[in-house]
Structures are given as C-alpha cells and as structure tokens.
C-alpha cells in the first residue's frame, strides 16, 4: 500500500491511465473484430473497408503506448494478406 504522498498520487494516476488504456484496447479490438467478421462472412469489399478503418486505430494505439509498433504492424500485415486472399478468391 502507498504510504507517501507521491506514491499515493502515482497510484491514482496509474489507476486513471489503466482505465484509459483498457478503453483504448477494447476499442481497437472492436475494429479488429469487424475485420475478422467481414473476412469470415466472405465479403471482400466490407473486409477491405473495415481494414482501412482499423489501421489508423491500431497505429494510434501504438502512439498512445497501448501496443508495440511491431505488434501492430504484424496484426495489420496478417489481416491485409487475408483480405487480399479473399479478394482474389
């Protein structure tokens, strides 16, 4: 348990930032889920559109410190290749 004033303040700040990051992560997952659902539905146009909307959200998560840059790039790359394969088929 925090004892000093500074450690109490840091605990409050951590609590607030954790809630913000949790909301950001949840929002990003929602966008990714929309892409996944479009791919599963076999709709290439909807999947491409959903991916186009999800990419900036995911990279915003990188700038805010929610995701690592390579993790976001990997997710985008894998989704893009699946969308591309769907449009070819």
C-alpha positions as CSV (number, residue, x, y, z in Angstrom):
1,X,0.0,0.0,0.0
2,X,1.2,3.5,-0.8
3,X,2.5,5.5,2.2
4,X,4.0,8.7,0.9
5,X,2.0,11.5,-0.8
6,X,3.9,10.9,-4.0
7,X,3.3,7.2,-4.1
8,X,-0.4,7.8,-3.4
9,X,-0.6,10.2,-6.2
10,X,1.2,7.8,-8.5
11,X,-1.3,5.1,-7.5
12,X,-4.2,7.4,-8.5
13,X,-2.5,8.3,-11.8
14,X,-1.8,4.6,-12.6
15,X,-5.5,3.8,-11.9
16,X,-6.7,6.5,-14.3
17,X,-4.2,5.7,-17.1
18,X,-5.0,2.0,-16.8
19,X,-8.7,2.7,-17.3
20,X,-7.9,4.8,-20.4
21,X,-5.6,2.2,-21.9
22,X,-8.2,-0.5,-21.2
23,X,-10.8,1.5,-23.1
24,X,-8.4,2.1,-26.0
25,X,-7.5,-1.6,-26.2
26,X,-11.2,-2.5,-26.2
27,X,-11.9,0.0,-29.0
28,X,-9.1,-1.4,-31.1
29,X,-10.3,-4.9,-30.6
30,X,-13.7,-3.9,-31.7
31,X,-12.3,-2.6,-35.0
32,X,-10.2,-5.8,-35.5
33,X,-13.3,-7.9,-34.8
34,X,-15.2,-6.1,-37.5
35,X,-12.4,-7.0,-40.0
36,X,-12.4,-10.6,-38.8
37,X,-16.2,-10.9,-39.2
38,X,-16.1,-9.4,-42.7
39,X,-13.4,-12.0,-43.6
40,X,-15.4,-14.8,-42.1
41,X,-18.5,-13.6,-43.9
42,X,-16.6,-13.8,-47.2
43,X,-17.4,-10.1,-48.1
44,X,-14.1,-8.8,-49.6
45,X,-15.4,-5.2,-50.0
46,X,-16.6,-4.9,-46.4
47,X,-13.3,-6.5,-45.2
48,X,-11.2,-4.1,-47.2
49,X,-13.2,-1.1,-45.9
50,X,-13.1,-2.4,-42.3
51,X,-9.3,-2.9,-42.6
52,X,-8.9,0.7,-43.9
53,X,-10.7,2.0,-40.8
54,X,-8.9,-0.4,-38.4
55,X,-5.4,0.5,-39.5
56,X,-5.3,4.1,-38.1
57,X,-6.9,3.0,-34.9
58,X,-4.3,0.3,-34.4
59,X,-1.4,2.7,-35.1
60,X,-3.0,5.3,-32.8
61,X,-2.8,2.6,-30.1
62,X,1.0,2.5,-30.8
63,X,1.4,6.2,-30.4
64,X,-0.5,6.1,-27.1
65,X,1.6,3.2,-25.8
66,X,-1.1,0.6,-25.8
67,X,0.6,-1.7,-28.4
68,X,4.2,-2.1,-29.5
69,X,4.9,-0.9,-33.1
70,X,5.9,-4.3,-34.3
71,X,2.8,-6.0,-32.8
72,X,0.5,-3.5,-34.6
73,X,2.4,-3.9,-37.9
74,X,2.2,-7.7,-37.6
75,X,-1.5,-7.6,-37.0
76,X,-2.1,-5.2,-39.9
77,X,0.1,-7.3,-42.2
78,X,-1.7,-10.5,-41.4
79,X,-5.1,-9.0,-41.8
80,X,-4.2,-7.3,-45.1
81,X,-2.9,-10.6,-46.5
82,X,-6.1,-12.4,-45.5
83,X,-8.2,-9.6,-47.1
84,X,-6.1,-9.7,-50.2
85,X,-6.5,-13.5,-50.5
86,X,-10.3,-13.1,-50.0
87,X,-10.5,-10.6,-52.9
88,X,-8.6,-12.9,-55.2
89,X,-10.8,-15.9,-54.5
